[in-house]
Amino acid sequence: MLLHSLPIPQRPWNSIAMDFVGLFPEQGKHNYLWVMLCHMTSLVHLVPVTTTIQALQLAWLFVKEIVCLHHQQINKNVPEYDRFPQSL
């Protein structure tokens, strides 16, 4: 099996990595960090979350934290893009 390099992204935030870091002592309601990294720019977003967060809540956080902040840079050829709220 040959290993292949990832393709070079043409635009920021078209290729990202995500991971969770924690368990941290609880601060307010949060005890985990959701880390999102843009492969092109190496820009990182750290979003405090809880261990009990559900997928739908993560999706809305992604829209709020990434799409709303970087919507000019995200590939708008994605059919679902027009359904994302432009402001939250």
Secondary structure, 3 states (H helix, E strand, C coil): CCCCCCCCCCCCCCCEEEEEEEEEEEECCEEEEEEEEECCCCCEEEEEECCCCCHHHHHHHHHHHHHHHHCCCCCCCCHHHHHCCCCC
